[in-house]
Amino acid sequence: MTILVSSNTLMSQVKSDLNSKFDTQDLGPVKQILGMEITQDKTTSSITITQTQYLKKILERFQMTECHPVTTPPNPNVKLDKTSDDTKPTLPQLVHEYSAVIGLLNFAATATRPDLKYTAHELSQFMNNPSPIYWTAAKCALHYIKGTLNLGITHLPSNLDPHSYSDANWGTNLTDRRSVSGYAIMFGEGAISWYSKKQPIVALSTMEAEYMALSNTIRECLWIRELLTELGILPNGSTIINVDNQAAIKFTENSQFHAQSKHIDICHHFIQEHIASNKVSV
């Protein structure tokens, strides 16, 4: 188990209380838990979380330890969609191996590697019947891991007000033309929450895609604000959300409906309400 306390005195007290009830062994400062390596630097008061050993085991499992590294997880020139290959049955062994890769990638993407989240989300859509092109894309992700084994998240005791980034790609899925929402929420220089998921409906414009992504981001920001408040870390003012679409930003400031926005009124009211309460600002 891991103990987190605010002082060495309290740490000693907690250990003493546990020892009085159970037969325990003190392993010292936490170094590894749930496949994550934790490094503490007392000179900078920073904590870095990585999964280097876990990622090395992934490469070993699929005989990719000597592969050439690449700089991006997906190949930007390859658009994954349901091709004619999907109508052909895939070998059971390939289905098993592909599912294993996606499961392992998902754990890394959830724990310490936000940069793998989009790739894991994209590849997981083809698990039922992965054709060779999807397996090639999965291997490209392993090439990326080879070149980024030591990447992780470093938390520093600065800027303890959460801030976030919201984004969406518009209609890039060639099969159903749905967009993908994504966000990253930062706290003390490190990411603490991230997300990549296909939107439930087809967006009719870039503004609408970005606006729906913003709705997801605000919901997560509100939850994090409540969590920090319970922990005694009161947010200073509103939580900043960075959006790279001027039309979406302007729409949050304009309470009037337009012909192009009638169908997103629920999302519209939700965002307007929380901006008006000064909990978030875009």
NORCOR-V109264 format. One record per helix or strand of 3 or more residues. SS is the DSSP state (h for helix, s for strand). FROM is the first residue (numbers start at 0). TO is the last residue. If there is no record, write none. Layout:
ss: <SS:SS>
from: <FROM:FROM>
to: <TO:TO>
This chain:
ss: <h:s:s:h:h:h:h:h:s:s:s:s:h:s:h:h>
from: <7:35:45:51:83:91:113:131:151:162:179:189:205:238:245:258>
to: <20:40:49:60:86:110:125:146:154:168:186:197:229:242:252:275>
